[in-house]
């Protein structure tokens, strides 16, 4: 695959950027692989919750969490857990 997750993420999991993607076809393939991973992981989380939460709820909460981590790097783990709990209630 010319464009893939490995082209946009370093081996340590950090975002590398898009400089290894040569054209929109590569970008599409990388995005498709990321989308497939999100769907697979969210389905596992839905099953782990016993079906209490839907796939769209799981993805939405992951998006909120990702945003919180990005903009609030000063939050401690307990504060993040509290923010997640408040999001769900």
N, CA, C and O atoms as CSV, one atom per row, in Angstrom:
chain,resi,resn,atom,element,x,y,z
A,1,UNK,N,N,0.851,-1.173,0.000
A,1,UNK,CA,C,0.000,0.000,0.000
A,1,UNK,C,C,0.895,1.233,0.000
A,1,UNK,O,O,1.729,1.404,0.890
A,2,UNK,N,N,0.723,2.068,-0.976
A,2,UNK,CA,C,1.572,3.248,-1.113
A,2,UNK,C,C,1.332,4.252,0.006
A,2,UNK,O,O,2.282,4.854,0.507
A,3,UNK,N,N,0.096,4.440,0.399
A,3,UNK,CA,C,-0.221,5.331,1.506
A,3,UNK,C,C,-0.816,4.518,2.628
A,3,UNK,O,O,-1.804,3.813,2.422
A,4,UNK,N,N,-0.244,4.598,3.799
A,4,UNK,CA,C,-0.765,3.798,4.894
A,4,UNK,C,C,-0.523,4.513,6.216
A,4,UNK,O,O,0.122,5.560,6.276
A,5,UNK,N,N,-1.058,3.916,7.268
A,5,UNK,CA,C,-0.868,4.420,8.628
A,5,UNK,C,C,0.612,4.605,8.920
A,5,UNK,O,O,1.002,5.595,9.539
A,6,UNK,N,N,1.440,3.665,8.481
A,6,UNK,CA,C,2.882,3.736,8.727
A,6,UNK,C,C,3.538,4.940,8.050
A,6,UNK,O,O,4.620,5.368,8.451
A,7,UNK,N,N,2.887,5.479,7.031
A,7,UNK,CA,C,3.439,6.644,6.347
A,7,UNK,C,C,3.169,7.949,7.102
A,7,UNK,O,O,3.822,8.960,6.841
A,8,UNK,N,N,2.221,7.935,8.025
A,8,UNK,CA,C,1.882,9.172,8.735
A,8,UNK,C,C,2.161,9.104,10.239
A,8,UNK,O,O,1.995,10.097,10.948
A,9,UNK,N,N,2.588,7.922,10.728
A,9,UNK,CA,C,2.852,7.748,12.155
A,9,UNK,C,C,4.238,7.127,12.335
A,9,UNK,O,O,4.588,6.158,11.661
A,10,UNK,N,N,5.016,7.697,13.249
A,10,UNK,CA,C,6.339,7.152,13.570
A,10,UNK,C,C,6.216,5.857,14.355
A,10,UNK,O,O,5.139,5.523,14.849
A,11,UNK,N,N,7.315,5.131,14.469
A,11,UNK,CA,C,7.294,3.853,15.182
A,11,UNK,C,C,6.941,4.010,16.665
A,11,UNK,O,O,6.479,3.059,17.296
A,12,UNK,N,N,7.160,5.217,17.226
A,12,UNK,CA,C,6.797,5.449,18.629
A,12,UNK,C,C,5.340,5.890,18.798
A,12,UNK,O,O,4.900,6.169,19.913
A,13,UNK,N,N,4.590,5.952,17.687
A,13,UNK,CA,C,3.181,6.315,17.742
A,13,UNK,C,C,2.892,7.790,17.546
A,13,UNK,O,O,1.726,8.184,17.491
A,14,UNK,N,N,3.920,8.615,17.440
A,14,UNK,CA,C,3.699,10.048,17.244
A,14,UNK,C,C,3.388,10.348,15.769
A,14,UNK,O,O,3.802,9.618,14.869
A,15,UNK,N,N,2.658,11.427,15.553
A,15,UNK,CA,C,2.280,11.817,14.195
A,15,UNK,C,C,3.504,12.344,13.458
A,15,UNK,O,O,4.196,13.236,13.950
A,16,UNK,N,N,3.764,11.800,12.300
A,16,UNK,CA,C,4.946,12.174,11.518
A,16,UNK,C,C,4.639,13.265,10.506
A,16,UNK,O,O,5.546,13.969,10.060
A,17,UNK,N,N,3.395,13.411,10.144
A,17,UNK,CA,C,3.032,14.383,9.118
A,17,UNK,C,C,2.688,13.667,7.824
A,17,UNK,O,O,2.538,12.445,7.789
A,18,UNK,N,N,2.569,14.437,6.783
A,18,UNK,CA,C,2.118,13.875,5.506
A,18,UNK,C,C,3.190,13.896,4.426
A,18,UNK,O,O,2.888,13.626,3.263
A,19,UNK,N,N,4.410,14.206,4.771
A,19,UNK,CA,C,5.448,14.353,3.746
A,19,UNK,C,C,5.769,13.060,2.993
A,19,UNK,O,O,6.343,13.127,1.907
A,20,UNK,N,N,5.423,11.900,3.525
A,20,UNK,CA,C,5.658,10.641,2.819
A,20,UNK,C,C,4.510,10.275,1.866
A,20,UNK,O,O,4.607,9.300,1.121
A,21,UNK,N,N,3.437,11.051,1.895
A,21,UNK,CA,C,2.315,10.818,0.990
A,21,UNK,C,C,2.558,11.636,-0.275
A,21,UNK,O,O,2.612,12.865,-0.233
A,22,UNK,N,N,2.702,10.941,-1.395
A,22,UNK,CA,C,3.083,11.608,-2.642
A,22,UNK,C,C,1.926,12.283,-3.362
A,22,UNK,O,O,2.131,13.283,-4.050
A,23,UNK,N,N,0.713,11.755,-3.216
A,23,UNK,CA,C,-0.428,12.300,-3.952
A,23,UNK,C,C,-1.727,11.947,-3.221
A,23,UNK,O,O,-1.710,11.263,-2.198
A,24,UNK,N,N,-2.829,12.415,-3.749
A,24,UNK,CA,C,-4.118,12.219,-3.091
A,24,UNK,C,C,-4.500,10.743,-2.982
A,24,UNK,O,O,-5.220,10.366,-2.057
A,25,UNK,N,N,-4.037,9.911,-3.898
A,25,UNK,CA,C,-4.306,8.474,-3.805
A,25,UNK,C,C,-3.677,7.884,-2.554
A,25,UNK,O,O,-4.290,7.071,-1.862
A,26,UNK,N,N,-2.431,8.306,-2.266
A,26,UNK,CA,C,-1.760,7.861,-1.044
A,26,UNK,C,C,-2.499,8.365,0.189
A,26,UNK,O,O,-2.674,7.636,1.165
A,27,UNK,N,N,-2.931,9.627,0.131
A,27,UNK,CA,C,-3.655,10.213,1.265
A,27,UNK,C,C,-4.960,9.454,1.505
A,27,UNK,O,O,-5.321,9.176,2.648
A,28,UNK,N,N,-5.663,9.123,0.422
A,28,UNK,CA,C,-6.911,8.372,0.553
A,28,UNK,C,C,-6.659,7.018,1.206
A,28,UNK,O,O,-7.402,6.614,2.101
A,29,UNK,N,N,-5.620,6.316,0.769
A,29,UNK,CA,C,-5.313,5.002,1.329
A,29,UNK,C,C,-4.953,5.092,2.810
A,29,UNK,O,O,-5.362,4.245,3.603
A,30,UNK,N,N,-4.190,6.119,3.180
A,30,UNK,CA,C,-3.830,6.291,4.592
A,30,UNK,C,C,-5.073,6.586,5.430
A,30,UNK,O,O,-5.240,6.025,6.513
A,31,UNK,N,N,-5.943,7.463,4.933
A,31,UNK,CA,C,-7.176,7.774,5.659
A,31,UNK,C,C,-8.091,6.561,5.754
A,31,UNK,O,O,-8.719,6.336,6.789
A,32,UNK,N,N,-8.169,5.783,4.686
A,32,UNK,CA,C,-9.007,4.583,4.696
A,32,UNK,C,C,-8.509,3.600,5.744
A,32,UNK,O,O,-9.309,3.003,6.463
A,33,UNK,N,N,-7.189,3.426,5.839
A,33,UNK,CA,C,-6.640,2.516,6.831
A,33,UNK,C,C,-6.921,3.016,8.251
A,33,UNK,O,O,-7.251,2.221,9.131
A,34,UNK,N,N,-6.792,4.320,8.478
A,34,UNK,CA,C,-7.105,4.888,9.795
A,34,UNK,C,C,-8.582,4.702,10.123
A,34,UNK,O,O,-8.931,4.344,11.248
A,35,UNK,N,N,-9.442,4.942,9.150
A,35,UNK,CA,C,-10.886,4.758,9.346
A,35,UNK,C,C,-11.192,3.309,9.722
A,35,UNK,O,O,-11.949,3.053,10.658
A,36,UNK,N,N,-10.603,2.366,8.994
A,36,UNK,CA,C,-10.832,0.954,9.277
A,36,UNK,C,C,-10.369,0.600,10.687
A,36,UNK,O,O,-11.031,-0.173,11.381
A,37,UNK,N,N,-9.243,1.158,11.114
A,37,UNK,CA,C,-8.742,0.896,12.465
A,37,UNK,C,C,-9.697,1.454,13.509
A,37,UNK,O,O,-9.963,0.800,14.518
A,38,UNK,N,N,-10.214,2.653,13.280
A,38,UNK,CA,C,-11.165,3.270,14.213
A,38,UNK,C,C,-12.422,2.415,14.323
A,38,UNK,O,O,-12.928,2.196,15.423
A,39,UNK,N,N,-12.927,1.933,13.197
A,39,UNK,CA,C,-14.132,1.101,13.213
A,39,UNK,C,C,-13.884,-0.199,13.962
A,39,UNK,O,O,-14.722,-0.623,14.758
A,40,UNK,N,N,-12.746,-0.835,13.720
A,40,UNK,CA,C,-12.414,-2.095,14.381
A,40,UNK,C,C,-12.294,-1.899,15.890
A,40,UNK,O,O,-12.867,-2.656,16.673
A,41,UNK,N,N,-11.534,-0.863,16.292
A,41,UNK,CA,C,-11.343,-0.600,17.719
A,41,UNK,C,C,-12.648,-0.205,18.404
A,41,UNK,O,O,-12.919,-0.646,19.520
A,42,UNK,N,N,-13.449,0.616,17.749
A,42,UNK,CA,C,-14.702,1.048,18.368
A,42,UNK,C,C,-15.658,-0.128,18.549
A,42,UNK,O,O,-16.390,-0.185,19.538
A,43,UNK,N,N,-15.657,-1.058,17.610
A,43,UNK,CA,C,-16.509,-2.243,17.759
A,43,UNK,C,C,-16.080,-3.062,18.971
A,43,UNK,O,O,-16.926,-3.588,19.694
A,44,UNK,N,N,-14.780,-3.174,19.197
A,44,UNK,CA,C,-14.283,-3.898,20.371
A,44,UNK,C,C,-14.690,-3.201,21.656
A,44,UNK,O,O,-15.025,-3.861,22.639
A,45,UNK,N,N,-14.664,-1.861,21.661
A,45,UNK,CA,C,-15.067,-1.107,22.849
A,45,UNK,C,C,-16.567,-1.235,23.112
A,45,UNK,O,O,-16.994,-1.303,24.264
A,46,UNK,N,N,-17.358,-1.267,22.051
A,46,UNK,CA,C,-18.801,-1.470,22.212
A,46,UNK,C,C,-19.051,-2.828,22.860
A,46,UNK,O,O,-19.856,-2.941,23.784
A,47,UNK,N,N,-18.362,-3.855,22.375
A,47,UNK,CA,C,-18.520,-5.193,22.953
A,47,UNK,C,C,-18.044,-5.211,24.401
A,47,UNK,O,O,-18.678,-5.838,25.249
A,48,UNK,N,N,-16.938,-4.533,24.695
A,48,UNK,CA,C,-16.410,-4.497,26.062
A,48,UNK,C,C,-17.371,-3.794,27.014
A,48,UNK,O,O,-17.404,-4.105,28.205
A,49,UNK,N,N,-18.156,-2.843,26.491
A,49,UNK,CA,C,-19.117,-2.134,27.340
A,49,UNK,C,C,-20.402,-2.925,27.510
A,49,UNK,O,O,-21.328,-2.474,28.185
A,50,UNK,N,N,-20.464,-4.106,26.900
A,50,UNK,CA,C,-21.681,-4.906,26.979
A,50,UNK,C,C,-22.803,-4.326,26.145
A,50,UNK,O,O,-23.975,-4.611,26.390
A,51,UNK,N,N,-22.456,-3.520,25.166
A,51,UNK,CA,C,-23.462,-2.911,24.304
A,51,UNK,C,C,-24.146,-1.709,24.913
A,51,UNK,O,O,-25.118,-1.199,24.355
A,52,UNK,N,N,-23.649,-1.243,26.062
A,52,UNK,CA,C,-24.245,-0.077,26.721
A,52,UNK,C,C,-24.092,1.169,25.851
A,52,UNK,O,O,-24.983,2.016,25.799
A,53,UNK,N,N,-22.948,1.267,25.169
A,53,UNK,CA,C,-22.685,2.421,24.322
A,53,UNK,C,C,-22.641,1.995,22.865
A,53,UNK,O,O,-22.194,0.894,22.543
A,54,UNK,N,N,-23.108,2.876,21.985
A,54,UNK,CA,C,-23.082,2.595,20.554
A,54,UNK,C,C,-21.703,2.928,19.984
A,54,UNK,O,O,-20.891,3.588,20.632
A,55,UNK,N,N,-21.459,2.465,18.775
A,55,UNK,CA,C,-20.190,2.763,18.112
A,55,UNK,C,C,-20.012,4.273,17.948
A,55,UNK,O,O,-18.915,4.789,18.162
A,56,UNK,N,N,-21.065,4.979,17.574
A,56,UNK,CA,C,-20.940,6.431,17.389
A,56,UNK,C,C,-20.643,7.136,18.709
A,56,UNK,O,O,-19.913,8.127,18.717
A,57,UNK,N,N,-21.193,6.648,19.831
A,57,UNK,CA,C,-20.878,7.223,21.137
A,57,UNK,C,C,-19.419,6.989,21.508
A,57,UNK,O,O,-18.751,7.879,22.035
A,58,UNK,N,N,-18.937,5.794,21.231
A,58,UNK,CA,C,-17.547,5.469,21.536
A,58,UNK,C,C,-16.603,6.360,20.726
A,58,UNK,O,O,-15.637,6.901,21.265
A,59,UNK,N,N,-16.887,6.509,19.436
A,59,UNK,CA,C,-16.033,7.336,18.579
A,59,UNK,C,C,-16.102,8.793,19.003
A,59,UNK,O,O,-15.079,9.478,19.029
A,60,UNK,N,N,-17.296,9.278,19.336
A,60,UNK,CA,C,-17.438,10.672,19.773
A,60,UNK,C,C,-16.665,10.926,21.056
A,60,UNK,O,O,-16.010,11.960,21.188
A,61,UNK,N,N,-16.732,10.000,22.002
A,61,UNK,CA,C,-16.016,10.201,23.258
A,61,UNK,C,C,-14.505,10.130,23.036
A,61,UNK,O,O,-13.754,10.853,23.692
A,62,UNK,N,N,-14.049,9.271,22.122
A,62,UNK,CA,C,-12.619,9.211,21.801
A,62,UNK,C,C,-12.164,10.511,21.171
A,62,UNK,O,O,-11.050,10.970,21.421
A,63,UNK,N,N,-13.013,11.101,20.360
A,63,UNK,CA,C,-12.690,12.382,19.735
A,63,UNK,C,C,-12.566,13.482,20.782
A,63,UNK,O,O,-11.641,14.292,20.735
A,64,UNK,N,N,-13.498,13.506,21.723
A,64,UNK,CA,C,-13.452,14.491,22.805
A,64,UNK,C,C,-12.205,14.285,23.647
A,64,UNK,O,O,-11.514,15.247,23.984
A,65,UNK,N,N,-11.914,13.035,23.989
A,65,UNK,CA,C,-10.725,12.735,24.774
A,65,UNK,C,C,-9.457,13.164,24.034
A,65,UNK,O,O,-8.561,13.764,24.628
A,66,UNK,N,N,-9.384,12.857,22.748
A,66,UNK,CA,C,-8.227,13.263,21.954
A,66,UNK,C,C,-8.054,14.766,21.942
A,66,UNK,O,O,-6.933,15.269,22.025
A,67,UNK,N,N,-9.153,15.482,21.841
A,67,UNK,CA,C,-9.088,16.944,21.864
A,67,UNK,C,C,-8.616,17.437,23.230
A,67,UNK,O,O,-7.769,18.326,23.314
A,68,UNK,N,N,-9.164,16.858,24.297
A,68,UNK,CA,C,-8.747,17.263,25.644
A,68,UNK,C,C,-7.256,17.043,25.853
A,68,UNK,O,O,-6.565,17.908,26.390
A,69,UNK,N,N,-6.769,15.903,25.434
A,69,UNK,CA,C,-5.347,15.592,25.606
A,69,UNK,C,C,-4.491,16.559,24.804
A,69,UNK,O,O,-3.428,16.985,25.258
A,70,UNK,N,N,-4.957,16.902,23.614
A,70,UNK,CA,C,-4.192,17.797,22.739
A,70,UNK,C,C,-4.133,19.220,23.292
A,70,UNK,O,O,-3.064,19.830,23.323
A,71,UNK,N,N,-5.263,19.745,23.724
A,71,UNK,CA,C,-5.295,21.143,24.151
A,71,UNK,C,C,-4.998,21.334,25.631
A,71,UNK,O,O,-4.661,22.435,26.064
A,72,UNK,N,N,-5.121,20.278,26.393
A,72,UNK,CA,C,-4.901,20.385,27.836
A,72,UNK,C,C,-3.858,19.382,28.295
A,72,UNK,O,O,-4.157,18.496,29.095
A,73,UNK,N,N,-2.669,19.510,27.809
A,73,UNK,CA,C,-1.596,18.580,28.159
A,73,UNK,C,C,-1.262,18.642,29.647
A,73,UNK,O,O,-0.570,17.768,30.167
A,74,UNK,N,N,-1.753,19.675,30.331
A,74,UNK,CA,C,-1.479,19.811,31.757
A,74,UNK,C,C,-2.435,18.996,32.627
A,74,UNK,O,O,-2.225,18.869,33.834
A,75,UNK,N,N,-3.490,18.442,32.013
A,75,UNK,CA,C,-4.441,17.658,32.800
A,75,UNK,C,C,-3.781,16.386,33.321
A,75,UNK,O,O,-3.032,15.717,32.609
A,76,UNK,N,N,-4.067,16.078,34.536
A,76,UNK,CA,C,-3.585,14.823,35.117
A,76,UNK,C,C,-4.580,13.710,34.799
A,76,UNK,O,O,-5.711,13.978,34.393
A,77,UNK,N,N,-4.166,12.491,34.981
A,77,UNK,CA,C,-5.009,11.349,34.649
A,77,UNK,C,C,-6.373,11.424,35.324
A,77,UNK,O,O,-7.394,11.182,34.681
A,78,UNK,N,N,-6.399,11.755,36.605
A,78,UNK,CA,C,-7.674,11.829,37.333
A,78,UNK,C,C,-8.572,12.910,36.740
A,78,UNK,O,O,-9.782,12.721,36.625
A,79,UNK,N,N,-7.985,14.033,36.368
A,79,UNK,CA,C,-8.769,15.103,35.755
A,79,UNK,C,C,-9.343,14.664,34.410
A,79,UNK,O,O,-10.478,15.004,34.074
A,80,UNK,N,N,-8.551,13.904,33.636
A,80,UNK,CA,C,-9.047,13.380,32.367
A,80,UNK,C,C,-10.189,12.405,32.603
A,80,UNK,O,O,-11.206,12.456,31.911
A,81,UNK,N,N,-10.026,11.521,33.571
A,81,UNK,CA,C,-11.091,10.571,33.884
A,81,UNK,C,C,-12.362,11.305,34.297
A,81,UNK,O,O,-13.464,10.910,33.916
A,82,UNK,N,N,-12.208,12.358,35.066
A,82,UNK,CA,C,-13.363,13.138,35.494
A,82,UNK,C,C,-14.022,13.825,34.295
A,82,UNK,O,O,-15.248,13.873,34.198
A,83,UNK,N,N,-13.210,14.349,33.396
A,83,UNK,CA,C,-13.760,14.997,32.205
A,83,UNK,C,C,-14.521,13.996,31.338
A,83,UNK,O,O,-15.566,14.327,30.778
A,84,UNK,N,N,-14.003,12.782,31.227
A,84,UNK,CA,C,-14.675,11.747,30.457
A,84,UNK,C,C,-15.982,11.377,31.120
A,84,UNK,O,O,-17.004,11.240,30.448
A,85,UNK,N,N,-15.962,11.211,32.445
A,85,UNK,CA,C,-17.174,10.875,33.187
A,85,UNK,C,C,-18.237,11.959,33.012
A,85,UNK,O,O,-19.414,11.650,32.824
A,86,UNK,N,N,-17.829,13.223,33.073
A,86,UNK,CA,C,-18.779,14.324,32.879
A,86,UNK,C,C,-19.332,14.324,31.468
A,86,UNK,O,O,-20.494,14.671,31.257
A,87,UNK,N,N,-18.513,13.937,30.498
A,87,UNK,CA,C,-18.987,13.880,29.114
A,87,UNK,C,C,-20.096,12.856,28.956
A,87,UNK,O,O,-21.067,13.095,28.238
A,88,UNK,N,N,-19.958,11.717,29.623
A,88,UNK,CA,C,-20.934,10.643,29.484
A,88,UNK,C,C,-22.212,10.908,30.267
A,88,UNK,O,O,-23.235,10.283,29.985
A,89,UNK,N,N,-22.188,11.818,31.244
A,89,UNK,CA,C,-23.398,12.058,32.034
A,89,UNK,C,C,-24.142,13.283,31.563
A,89,UNK,O,O,-25.184,13.626,32.122
